């Protein structure tokens, strides 16, 4: 198993967490995501935000650590960046696509969520490539 570095993993997780805050905000795709997900304002207001945000950050950190282990500690910027784009598009977005097809979810919801995760791993690649 390859080693990973804590600082880049932590920064990558923070970048994904910040991206999610912007991506799913009313400034970008928040209202469309809410509508396509079938979530009401009341449901969102009643949700346990500490649990949701805390576990979301933890999951981003696990994904960043796993990504770090896949690319290795000596990845070049080019390799890290392109691996991030590839993982986001070819692994995560396509996996979501399979589920969304069987769950009869909308193309719009897939584009929003797959777009976020593609950008998430692209940011991971940038962070690891720069460090």
URPE-V316802 format. One record per backbone hydrogen bond with DSSP energy under -1.0 kcal/mol. NH is the residue of the N-H (numbers start at 1). CO is the residue of the C=O. Records with the same first field share a line. If there is no record, write none. Layout:
# URPE-V316802
NH: CO + CO
This chain:
# URPE-V316802
9: 5
10: 6
11: 7
12: 8
13: 9
14: 10
15: 11
16: 12
17: 13
18: 14
19: 15
20: 16
21: 17
22: 18
23: 19
24: 20
25: 22
28: 25
29: 23
30: 25
33: 29
34: 30
35: 31
36: 32
37: 33
39: 34
44: 40
45: 41
46: 42
49: 47
52: 48
53: 49
54: 50
55: 51
56: 52
57: 53
58: 54
59: 55
60: 56
61: 57
62: 58
63: 59
64: 60
65: 61
66: 62
67: 63
68: 64
69: 65
70: 66
71: 67
72: 68
80: 76
81: 77
82: 78
83: 79
84: 80
85: 81
86: 82
87: 83
88: 84
89: 85
90: 86
91: 87
92: 87
93: 88
95: 91
96: 92
97: 93
98: 94
99: 95
100: 96
101: 97
102: 98
103: 99
105: 100
110: 106
111: 107
112: 108
113: 109
114: 110
115: 111
116: 112
117: 113
118: 114
119: 115
120: 116
121: 117
122: 118
123: 119
124: 120
125: 121
126: 122
127: 123
128: 124
129: 125
130: 126
131: 127
